[in-house]
Amino acid sequence: MKIKPIFDRVVLLPKEAESKTAGGIFLPAASLEKSQIGKVVAVGEGGLVDGNQVEMQVKVGQEVLYAKYSGTEFDFEGKKYVIVKQNDILAILE
């Protein structure tokens, strides 16, 4: 089975949150913040959304920064993904 988002949606595979500080201190799982960086796994086709023409700006394989409390998390074939609208993506990481 394959994930295929519709319209201006993008499926992301979130990057694991760092469990160790730069100084070498391990953080408990309860204190870890949700990652805002993810790898683009699938991209919708864009098109006419709410009366506006939407052209997709991201491509599969790119790493992106997305808004902290955006999207919907879901499990698919044993992995955790998040699906967001393209306008919730803040930047492409190069």
C-alpha positions as semicolon CSV with decimal commas, in nm:
position;residue;x (nm);y (nm);z (nm)
1;M;0,000;0,000;0,000
2;K;0,112;0,357;-0,069
3;I;0,025;0,700;0,078
4;K;-0,103;0,951;-0,179
5;P;-0,207;1,290;-0,035
6;I;-0,471;1,497;-0,210
7;F;-0,472;1,866;-0,314
8;D;-0,213;2,073;-0,121
9;R;-0,126;1,812;0,143
10;V;0,227;1,683;0,213
11;V;0,320;1,365;0,402
12;L;0,629;1,398;0,622
13;L;0,841;1,149;0,814
14;P;0,939;1,347;1,128
15;K;1,301;1,344;1,235
16;E;1,367;1,184;1,575
17;A;1,397;1,437;1,859
18;E;1,746;1,465;2,008
19;S;1,769;1,264;2,330
20;K;2,108;1,408;2,429
21;T;2,217;1,769;2,477
22;A;2,527;1,918;2,316
23;G;2,699;1,878;2,655
24;G;2,630;1,504;2,662
25;I;2,338;1,499;2,907
26;F;2,067;1,244;2,825
27;L;1,711;1,376;2,837
28;P;1,417;1,167;2,960
29;A;1,157;1,078;2,696
30;A;0,890;1,284;2,875
31;S;1,087;1,607;2,832
32;L;1,162;1,569;2,459
33;E;0,998;1,826;2,233
34;K;0,820;1,728;1,915
35;S;1,049;1,759;1,614
36;Q;0,965;2,027;1,358
37;I;1,192;1,882;1,089
38;G;1,070;1,613;0,853
39;K;1,153;1,441;0,527
40;V;0,895;1,476;0,248
41;V;0,758;1,130;0,165
42;A;0,466;1,220;-0,063
43;V;0,323;1,537;-0,218
44;G;-0,029;1,611;-0,340
45;E;-0,094;1,743;-0,689
46;G;-0,197;2,095;-0,584
47;G;-0,463;2,243;-0,809
48;L;-0,765;2,451;-0,717
49;V;-0,792;2,479;-0,336
50;D;-1,056;2,710;-0,182
51;G;-1,086;2,897;-0,511
52;N;-0,711;2,958;-0,545
53;Q;-0,466;2,783;-0,775
54;V;-0,197;2,609;-0,562
55;E;0,136;2,507;-0,712
56;M;0,338;2,263;-0,500
57;Q;0,677;2,400;-0,392
58;V;0,821;2,091;-0,220
59;K;0,942;1,763;-0,367
60;V;0,978;1,410;-0,234
61;G;1,311;1,363;-0,054
62;Q;1,354;1,722;0,068
63;E;1,395;1,801;0,439
64;V;1,161;2,074;0,560
65;L;1,082;2,275;0,872
66;Y;0,712;2,279;0,955
67;A;0,497;2,467;1,208
68;K;0,511;2,322;1,558
69;Y;0,145;2,235;1,618
70;S;0,036;2,172;1,261
71;G;-0,075;1,861;1,082
72;T;-0,219;1,526;1,177
73;E;-0,002;1,243;1,306
74;F;-0,076;0,887;1,199
75;D;0,085;0,541;1,192
76;F;0,129;0,361;0,862
77;E;0,306;0,028;0,821
78;G;0,487;0,065;1,153
79;K;0,614;0,422;1,107
80;K;0,482;0,750;1,246
81;Y;0,403;1,017;0,985
82;V;0,251;1,363;0,989
83;I;0,040;1,510;0,710
84;V;0,035;1,889;0,672
85;K;-0,094;2,149;0,429
86;Q;0,178;2,303;0,216
87;N;0,128;2,643;0,384
88;D;0,227;2,483;0,721
89;I;0,577;2,423;0,579
90;L;0,799;2,712;0,683
91;A;1,126;2,635;0,502
92;I;1,314;2,385;0,289
93;L;1,641;2,276;0,451
94;E;1,939;2,252;0,214
